Amino acid sequence: MSDVLIVGAGPTGLWLALELRSAGLEVTVIEKNVTRDIRSRGAAMAAGSLETLATRGVDQRFIDAGKPIHSVHFGASSTRLQMSRDVLGTKHPHSLMISQAVTEQILADLCENNGIKFFYGHTAVGLAQDAHGVMLETESNGGAKSNFTAAYLVGCDGTRSTIRKLAGIDFPGTEATFSGWLADVLVTDPPPAPISTNNKSGSFLIQPLGYKDYYRVTGVHLKTRHLPTSVVPTLEDAKSFTIEATGKDFGMHSPLWVSRFSNATRLAENFRSGRVFVAGDASHQFFPAGGQGITTGLQDALNLAWKLTAVIQGRVTGANAENLLGSYSSERRCALQGILANTLAQTALFIRDGPPEIALAEVVYELLAHPDLNKMWVRRITGFDDRFPVEYEGQDPLVGKRVTHLEVQGGFEALHTAMAVDKFLLVVRDEKIEAVLRKCTEPWASHLKYFGQDDNINPFSPQWDGVNAILVRPDARVAWIWRVSSSPEQLESSVVKTLGKLCKET
């Protein structure tokens, strides 16, 4: 019997498996396909994903395999959203062009090197659960039936998720109202930089795919946007669409594939049903824009992994365990509601086929040229400023935010090295309260890493003004904040109360 059974070996399932295995849990991955597909829906990894990978020390593998990109589009706007260290506050203040196929292969290699069990060619056909665990029935490509058991099961098996259906989780949303096209091709006349444009023919984007020398060429062609995804465009169609948008076809040839995608948008009613969870595309579907697909999947996995680990290892029990596991759904659904809103807004810009839509797009593109708005939206698109639920009156606005713009010991490495799926960080900037905090948190010392005055703490963003201490969760989000203006007599009880809900004393 495994601790966790994961169905689906895409980026979300693989990252979840790695996180859980790093804590010593027994993890089994079930995948219906026998071989990996070199075709890639995802062609970018946002800066937010690179930061996640950096907190686990595997970022360089992906950077070596991809191509950095320092700006992203919003709704195919020619006004690009600009990334920098000051804006993102991270080790890698850029996104990465890297195909999903390459991302999956790197993650799969890491999983196999860490002793994670894989069963390929198995399709989920039935599931049952009780108070003690979950049983999954699968059928192999040859028709043989198998049973797998685990304490918990996570469906990472895509938008048509069998696990979501078997668990009885509703997947409401809106059906497709238009389709876009994509082609992954070689080019003889590559552009000097990524191009995003929006004109009378529709929206258009060309940029490196991050797989060998291929380019991702994609857009929404207004004259063919009504076609269903089952009507697959040809290479000649892709060339024609590209010429309409830019006046040239860049010498496109030798396609890996040409395909269609839609703007269908859905969000699971709940990300949990008892001991069964859904993550990644199994829990949400939205128009591909800005590399947000892989980012949301990795954040789902990161959020769920540390909570499952804490419960399975017995560090959180009883009502606290139930609340912690339940918070996965509430936190991620809140974040996804914001992401679905921005992708829906972008679709309105992609299909500007009338005077009102054209006027709206021009206004939005002009607004994005404003430095503050450009900064706000690049942080959102790259995964650094997603929504987080307000759970109690007086909750500090930084609670739930990703930790950025914070260096320790001269850089980001010290924080990243200290982070793990079963570790919290306590960063204290005020020597007057450092001794008090160290003493009152001693019962959690085995799962807590301290940084204090001797560690050269360097916050370089106004968001940290007036903040004396920060408790950081295993997923690199703020769990607790202590401000200069806080009441001193509540210091100990405040941090102890927070830690007590998230981790048992040891």
C-alpha positions as CSV (number, residue, x, y, z in Angstrom):
1,M,0.0,0.0,0.0
2,S,1.3,3.4,-1.0
3,D,1.0,6.6,1.0
4,V,-0.2,8.4,-2.1
5,L,-1.3,7.2,-5.5
6,I,-1.1,9.7,-8.4
7,V,-3.0,9.2,-11.6
8,G,-1.4,11.1,-14.5
9,A,2.3,11.7,-15.3
10,G,2.1,15.2,-16.6
11,P,4.0,18.1,-15.0
12,T,1.5,18.4,-12.1
13,G,1.6,14.7,-11.2
14,L,5.3,14.4,-11.6
15,W,6.1,17.4,-9.4
16,L,3.6,16.2,-6.8
17,A,5.4,12.8,-6.8
18,L,8.8,14.5,-6.3
19,E,7.6,16.6,-3.5
20,L,6.0,13.7,-1.6
21,R,9.0,11.4,-2.2
22,S,11.4,14.1,-0.9
23,A,9.7,13.6,2.5
24,G,10.2,9.9,2.4
25,L,6.7,8.9,1.4
26,E,5.8,5.9,-0.7
27,V,4.5,7.2,-4.0
28,T,3.0,5.3,-7.0
29,V,2.2,7.0,-10.3
30,I,-0.3,5.5,-12.8
31,E,-0.2,6.7,-16.4
32,K,-2.5,5.5,-19.2
33,N,0.1,6.2,-22.0
34,V,3.0,4.0,-22.6
35,T,5.3,6.5,-24.3
36,R,5.6,10.3,-24.0
37,D,4.3,12.6,-26.6
38,I,6.8,15.0,-28.1
39,R,3.8,17.3,-29.0
40,S,3.3,20.0,-26.4
41,R,0.3,22.0,-25.4
42,G,2.4,24.0,-23.0
43,A,5.4,25.9,-24.5
44,A,6.4,28.2,-21.7
45,M,7.4,28.1,-18.0
46,A,6.6,31.2,-16.1
47,A,9.0,32.9,-13.7
48,G,6.8,31.7,-10.9
49,S,7.5,28.1,-11.8
50,L,11.3,28.7,-12.0
51,E,11.2,30.1,-8.5
52,T,9.4,27.0,-7.3
53,L,12.0,24.8,-8.9
54,A,14.7,26.9,-7.3
55,T,13.4,26.3,-3.9
56,R,14.1,22.6,-4.5
57,G,17.4,23.0,-6.1
58,V,16.5,21.7,-9.6
59,D,16.0,25.0,-11.5
60,Q,19.2,24.8,-13.5
61,R,18.2,21.6,-15.3
62,F,15.3,23.4,-16.9
63,I,17.2,26.6,-17.6
64,D,19.8,24.6,-19.4
65,A,17.1,23.0,-21.6
66,G,15.1,26.2,-22.4
67,K,15.5,29.7,-23.6
68,P,15.0,32.7,-21.3
69,I,12.4,35.3,-22.1
70,H,12.2,38.6,-20.3
71,S,8.7,39.8,-21.3
72,V,5.3,38.3,-21.8
73,H,2.2,39.3,-23.6
74,F,-1.3,40.1,-22.3
75,G,-4.0,39.4,-24.9
76,A,-1.5,39.5,-27.7
77,S,-0.7,43.1,-26.9
78,S,2.4,44.6,-28.5
79,T,2.8,46.3,-25.1
80,R,4.8,43.6,-23.5
81,L,4.8,43.0,-19.7
82,Q,8.4,43.4,-18.6
83,M,10.2,41.2,-16.0
84,S,13.2,42.3,-13.9
85,R,14.7,41.6,-10.5
86,D,13.1,44.6,-9.0
87,V,9.7,43.7,-10.3
88,L,9.7,39.9,-9.5
89,G,12.3,39.9,-6.7
90,T,13.5,36.4,-7.5
91,K,16.6,34.4,-8.4
92,H,15.4,34.0,-12.0
93,P,13.5,37.2,-13.0
94,H,12.5,35.8,-16.3
95,S,10.3,33.2,-17.9
96,L,11.5,30.2,-20.0
97,M,10.5,28.9,-23.4
98,I,10.6,25.2,-22.8
99,S,8.2,22.7,-24.3
100,Q,6.0,20.6,-22.1
101,A,7.5,17.5,-23.5
102,V,11.0,18.5,-22.3
103,T,9.6,19.6,-18.9
104,E,8.0,16.2,-18.4
105,Q,11.1,14.3,-19.4
106,I,13.2,16.2,-16.9
107,L,10.7,15.6,-14.2
108,A,10.2,12.0,-15.1
109,D,14.0,11.4,-14.9
110,L,14.1,13.1,-11.5
111,C,11.2,10.9,-10.3
112,E,12.9,7.7,-11.5
113,N,16.2,8.7,-9.9
114,N,14.3,9.1,-6.6
115,G,12.7,5.7,-6.5
116,I,9.2,6.6,-7.5
117,K,7.2,3.7,-8.9
118,F,5.6,4.0,-12.3
119,F,2.9,1.9,-13.9
120,Y,2.5,2.8,-17.6
121,G,-0.3,1.6,-19.8
122,H,-2.9,1.5,-17.0
123,T,-6.3,3.3,-17.3
124,A,-8.3,4.0,-14.2
125,V,-11.7,2.3,-14.4
126,G,-13.0,2.3,-10.9
127,L,-12.4,3.6,-7.4
128,A,-13.6,3.1,-3.9
129,Q,-12.6,4.8,-0.6
130,D,-13.3,4.4,3.1
131,A,-12.0,5.9,6.3
132,H,-8.6,4.2,5.9
133,G,-7.7,4.5,2.3
134,V,-8.5,4.4,-1.4
135,M,-8.6,1.5,-3.8
136,L,-8.1,2.1,-7.6
137,E,-9.0,-0.4,-10.3
138,T,-7.1,-0.1,-13.5
139,E,-7.2,-1.9,-16.9
140,S,-4.0,-2.4,-18.9
141,N,-3.9,-1.9,-22.7
142,G,-4.1,-5.7,-23.0
143,G,-7.3,-5.8,-20.9
144,A,-5.8,-7.1,-17.6
145,K,-7.3,-5.6,-14.4
146,S,-5.2,-4.5,-11.5
147,N,-5.9,-3.0,-8.1
148,F,-3.8,-0.3,-6.3
149,T,-4.3,0.9,-2.8
150,A,-3.1,4.0,-1.0
151,A,-3.9,6.3,1.9
152,Y,-4.7,9.1,-0.5
153,L,-5.2,9.4,-4.3
154,V,-4.6,12.5,-6.5
155,G,-6.0,12.8,-10.0
156,C,-3.7,14.7,-12.3
157,D,-5.2,13.2,-15.4
158,G,-6.2,16.3,-17.4
159,T,-9.3,18.1,-18.3
160,R,-11.2,14.9,-19.2
161,S,-10.1,13.4,-15.8
162,T,-11.5,10.0,-15.1
163,I,-10.6,10.4,-11.4
164,R,-12.6,13.6,-11.1
165,K,-15.6,11.8,-12.6
166,L,-15.2,8.6,-10.5
167,A,-15.0,10.8,-7.3
168,G,-18.2,12.6,-8.3
169,I,-16.6,16.1,-8.4
170,D,-18.5,18.5,-10.6
171,F,-16.7,20.5,-13.3
172,P,-18.9,23.5,-14.2
173,G,-18.0,26.2,-16.5
174,T,-18.5,27.6,-20.0
175,E,-18.3,25.8,-23.3
176,A,-16.0,26.9,-26.1
177,T,-17.1,30.0,-28.1
178,F,-14.1,30.1,-30.4
179,S,-10.9,28.2,-31.2
180,G,-7.3,29.1,-31.8
181,W,-4.6,27.4,-33.8
182,L,-1.0,26.5,-33.1
183,A,1.9,25.0,-35.1
184,D,5.3,23.9,-33.8
185,V,7.6,24.3,-36.7
186,L,11.1,24.9,-37.9
187,V,11.8,28.2,-39.6
188,T,14.4,29.4,-42.1
189,D,13.9,33.1,-41.2
190,P,13.4,33.4,-37.4
191,P,12.4,36.7,-35.9
192,P,15.0,38.4,-33.8
193,A,12.7,38.5,-30.8
194,P,9.2,37.1,-29.9
195,I,6.4,38.8,-31.8
196,S,2.9,39.3,-30.5
197,T,0.4,41.3,-32.5
198,N,-3.3,41.9,-32.9
199,N,-4.8,43.2,-36.1
200,K,-7.7,42.8,-38.5
201,S,-6.8,39.2,-39.2
202,G,-6.8,38.3,-35.5
203,S,-4.2,37.7,-32.8
204,F,-0.8,36.2,-33.5
205,L,2.3,35.1,-31.5
206,I,5.6,33.5,-32.6
207,Q,8.4,32.6,-30.2
208,P,11.0,29.8,-29.6
209,L,9.4,26.6,-28.4
210,G,12.2,25.6,-26.1
211,Y,12.6,22.2,-27.9
212,K,15.5,21.9,-30.3
213,D,15.2,24.7,-32.9
214,Y,11.4,24.7,-33.2
215,Y,9.2,27.7,-32.9
216,R,5.7,28.0,-31.5
217,V,3.4,29.9,-33.9
218,T,-0.1,30.4,-32.6
219,G,-3.1,32.7,-32.7
220,V,-6.8,33.2,-33.2
221,H,-7.7,33.7,-36.8
222,L,-11.0,35.6,-37.0
223,K,-12.2,34.0,-40.2
224,T,-11.8,30.5,-38.8
225,R,-12.3,30.9,-35.1
226,H,-15.8,29.3,-35.3
227,L,-14.3,26.0,-36.3
228,P,-14.3,23.2,-33.7
229,T,-11.1,21.8,-32.4
230,S,-11.8,18.6,-34.4
231,V,-11.1,20.5,-37.6
232,V,-7.3,20.4,-37.5
233,P,-5.5,23.1,-39.6
234,T,-2.7,22.2,-42.0
235,L,0.8,23.6,-42.3
236,E,-0.4,25.7,-45.3
237,D,-3.2,27.1,-43.1
238,A,-0.7,28.1,-40.5
239,K,1.5,29.8,-43.1
240,S,-1.5,31.6,-44.5
241,F,-2.6,32.8,-41.0
242,T,1.0,34.0,-40.3
243,I,1.2,35.9,-43.6
244,E,-2.1,37.7,-42.9
245,A,-0.8,38.7,-39.4
246,T,2.8,39.7,-40.2
247,G,3.3,39.8,-44.0
248,K,5.6,36.8,-44.0
249,D,5.7,33.1,-43.0
250,F,9.2,33.0,-41.6
251,G,10.0,30.0,-43.8
252,M,7.9,27.6,-41.7
253,H,8.5,23.9,-42.4
254,S,8.7,20.4,-40.8
255,P,5.9,20.7,-38.3
256,L,6.0,18.6,-35.1
257,W,2.2,19.1,-35.1
258,V,-0.5,21.6,-36.0
259,S,-3.6,21.7,-33.8
260,R,-6.5,23.7,-32.5
261,F,-7.5,24.6,-29.0
262,S,-10.5,26.3,-27.5
263,N,-11.5,28.9,-24.8
264,A,-13.6,26.4,-22.8
265,T,-13.3,27.5,-19.2
266,R,-14.1,25.3,-16.2
267,L,-13.3,25.1,-12.5
268,A,-13.9,22.1,-10.3
269,E,-16.6,22.6,-7.6
270,N,-14.2,21.2,-5.1
271,F,-10.6,19.9,-5.4
272,R,-11.3,17.2,-2.8
273,S,-13.7,14.4,-2.2
274,G,-12.7,12.6,1.0
275,R,-9.3,11.0,0.4
276,V,-9.4,11.8,-3.3
277,F,-8.0,15.1,-4.7
278,V,-7.7,16.6,-8.1
279,A,-4.9,18.9,-9.3
280,G,-3.7,20.6,-12.5
281,D,-5.9,20.4,-15.6
282,A,-8.1,17.8,-13.8
283,S,-9.3,20.7,-11.6
284,H,-9.3,23.6,-14.0
285,Q,-9.4,24.5,-17.7
286,F,-8.8,27.8,-19.2
287,F,-7.5,29.5,-22.4
288,P,-3.7,29.0,-22.8
289,A,-2.2,32.5,-22.2
290,G,1.1,33.5,-20.8
291,G,2.4,30.1,-19.6
292,Q,-0.1,30.0,-16.8
293,G,-1.1,26.4,-17.3
294,I,2.0,24.7,-16.0
295,T,2.4,27.4,-13.3
296,T,-1.0,26.7,-11.8
297,G,-0.5,22.9,-11.9
298,L,2.9,23.2,-10.1
299,Q,1.3,25.5,-7.5
300,D,-1.5,23.0,-7.0
301,A,1.1,20.2,-6.4
302,L,3.2,22.4,-4.1
303,N,0.2,23.4,-2.0
304,L,-1.2,19.9,-1.7
305,A,2.2,18.1,-1.1
306,W,3.2,19.7,2.2
307,K,-0.3,19.3,3.6
308,L,-0.5,15.6,2.7
309,T,3.0,15.1,4.0
310,A,2.1,16.7,7.4
311,V,-1.0,14.6,7.8
312,I,0.5,11.3,6.6
313,Q,3.5,11.8,8.9
314,G,1.2,12.6,11.9
315,R,2.5,16.1,12.4
316,V,-1.1,17.4,12.0
317,T,-4.0,15.4,13.4
318,G,-7.7,15.5,14.2
319,A,-9.6,18.7,13.3
320,N,-6.4,20.5,12.3
321,A,-5.7,17.8,9.7
322,E,-9.1,18.0,8.2
323,N,-8.9,21.8,8.1
324,L,-5.4,21.7,6.5
325,L,-6.4,19.2,3.8
326,G,-9.6,21.3,3.2
327,S,-7.5,24.4,2.8
328,Y,-6.0,23.0,-0.4
329,S,-9.3,23.3,-2.2
330,S,-10.2,26.7,-0.7
331,E,-6.8,28.3,-1.4
332,R,-6.3,26.9,-4.9
333,R,-9.9,27.6,-6.0
334,C,-9.5,31.2,-4.9
335,A,-6.3,31.5,-6.9
336,L,-7.8,29.9,-9.9
337,Q,-10.8,32.2,-9.9
338,G,-8.4,35.1,-10.5
339,I,-6.5,33.2,-13.2
340,L,-9.7,32.3,-15.0
341,A,-10.8,35.9,-14.9
342,N,-7.6,37.2,-16.5
343,T,-7.6,34.5,-19.2
344,L,-11.2,35.2,-20.0
345,A,-10.3,38.9,-20.2
346,Q,-7.5,38.1,-22.6
347,T,-9.8,36.1,-24.9
348,A,-11.9,39.3,-25.4
349,L,-8.7,41.0,-26.6
350,F,-7.7,38.0,-28.8
351,I,-11.0,38.2,-30.8
352,R,-11.4,42.0,-31.2
353,D,-13.6,41.8,-34.3
354,G,-15.8,44.8,-33.9
355,P,-15.4,48.5,-33.0
356,P,-16.2,48.1,-29.3
357,E,-13.7,45.2,-28.9
358,I,-11.0,47.1,-30.9
359,A,-11.6,50.2,-28.7
360,L,-11.4,48.1,-25.5
361,A,-8.1,46.5,-26.7
362,E,-6.6,49.9,-27.5
363,V,-7.5,51.2,-24.0
364,V,-6.1,48.1,-22.3
365,Y,-2.9,48.1,-24.3
366,E,-2.4,51.8,-23.4
367,L,-3.0,51.1,-19.7
368,L,-0.4,48.3,-19.7
369,A,2.2,50.9,-20.8
370,H,1.9,52.5,-17.4
371,P,4.8,51.2,-15.2
372,D,2.7,50.4,-12.1
373,L,0.1,48.5,-14.1
374,N,2.7,46.7,-16.1
375,K,4.4,45.6,-12.9
376,M,1.1,44.5,-11.3
377,W,0.1,42.4,-14.3
378,V,3.5,40.8,-15.0
379,R,3.5,39.6,-11.4
380,R,0.0,38.1,-11.8
381,I,0.7,36.5,-15.2
382,T,4.0,34.9,-14.0
383,G,2.4,33.5,-10.8
384,F,3.6,35.8,-8.0
385,D,0.4,37.6,-7.1
386,D,-2.4,35.2,-7.2
387,R,-5.5,35.5,-4.9
388,F,-5.6,34.0,-1.4
389,P,-8.7,33.6,0.7
390,V,-9.3,35.9,3.7
391,E,-10.0,33.3,6.5
392,Y,-10.3,35.6,9.5
393,E,-11.0,39.2,10.5
394,G,-7.8,41.2,10.6
395,Q,-5.8,38.8,8.5
396,D,-2.6,40.5,7.3
397,P,-2.7,41.2,3.6
398,L,0.7,39.5,3.2
399,V,-0.6,36.1,4.5
400,G,-0.7,33.7,1.6
401,K,1.6,35.8,-0.6
402,R,4.6,34.2,-2.2
403,V,7.9,35.2,-0.5
404,T,9.8,37.4,-2.9
405,H,12.2,40.4,-2.7
406,L,14.0,38.8,0.3
407,E,17.6,37.9,0.4
408,V,19.5,36.2,3.2
409,Q,23.3,35.8,3.6
410,G,23.9,37.8,0.4
411,G,21.4,36.2,-2.0
412,F,18.5,33.8,-2.5
413,E,20.4,30.6,-2.1
414,A,20.2,30.4,1.7
415,L,16.5,30.6,1.7
416,H,16.1,28.2,-1.2
417,T,18.4,25.6,0.4
418,A,16.5,25.7,3.7
419,M,13.1,25.2,2.0
420,A,11.6,21.7,1.9
421,V,8.2,20.0,1.8
422,D,8.4,19.4,5.6
423,K,10.2,22.6,6.7
424,F,9.0,26.1,7.8
425,L,11.2,29.1,7.9
426,L,11.2,31.8,10.5
427,V,12.9,35.0,9.4
428,V,13.3,37.6,12.2
429,R,14.6,41.1,11.5
430,D,14.4,42.6,15.0
431,E,16.9,41.4,17.6
432,K,14.5,42.5,20.4
433,I,12.1,39.7,19.5
434,E,14.5,37.1,18.1
435,A,15.3,35.5,21.4
436,V,11.6,35.4,22.4
437,L,10.6,33.8,19.1
438,R,13.5,31.2,19.2
439,K,12.4,30.1,22.7
440,C,8.7,29.9,22.2
441,T,9.1,28.0,18.9
442,E,11.6,25.4,20.3
443,P,8.9,22.7,20.3
444,W,8.8,22.9,16.5
445,A,12.6,23.2,16.0
446,S,13.0,19.9,14.0
447,H,10.7,21.3,11.3
448,L,11.7,25.0,11.6
449,K,14.7,26.8,10.1
450,Y,15.7,30.2,11.8
451,F,17.2,33.2,10.1
452,G,18.1,36.1,12.4
453,Q,20.2,39.3,12.6
454,D,23.4,37.4,11.9
455,D,22.1,36.2,8.5
456,N,22.2,39.6,6.8
457,I,18.5,39.8,6.0
458,N,17.9,42.1,3.0
459,P,14.3,42.9,2.1
460,F,14.2,45.0,-1.1
461,S,10.5,45.8,-1.5
462,P,8.2,48.3,0.3
463,Q,5.9,45.3,1.1
464,W,8.3,44.4,3.9
465,D,8.3,47.8,5.5
466,G,7.4,47.6,9.1
467,V,7.6,43.7,9.1
468,N,9.7,42.3,11.9
469,A,9.2,38.6,11.5
470,I,7.9,36.2,8.8
471,L,6.9,32.6,9.1
472,V,7.2,30.9,5.7
473,R,5.3,27.8,4.8
474,P,6.9,24.8,2.9
475,D,5.4,26.2,-0.3
476,A,7.2,29.5,0.1
477,R,4.1,31.4,1.1
478,V,3.7,33.6,4.1
479,A,2.0,31.8,7.0
480,W,2.3,34.5,9.7
481,I,3.5,38.1,9.9
482,W,4.7,40.2,12.9
483,R,4.8,44.0,12.4
484,V,6.4,46.8,14.3
485,S,2.9,48.0,15.1
486,S,1.7,44.7,16.5
487,S,0.9,44.3,20.2
488,P,4.1,43.0,22.0
489,E,2.2,41.0,24.6
490,Q,0.6,38.9,21.8
491,L,3.8,37.9,20.1
492,E,4.3,34.4,21.6
493,S,0.6,33.4,21.5
494,S,0.3,34.6,17.9
495,V,3.1,32.5,16.4
496,V,2.4,29.5,18.6
497,K,-1.2,29.5,17.6
498,T,-0.3,29.6,13.9
499,L,2.4,26.9,14.2
500,G,0.1,24.7,16.3
501,K,-2.4,24.5,13.5
502,L,0.2,23.6,10.9
503,C,2.6,21.3,12.7
504,K,2.7,19.3,16.0
505,E,5.3,19.9,18.6
506,T,8.2,17.5,18.5
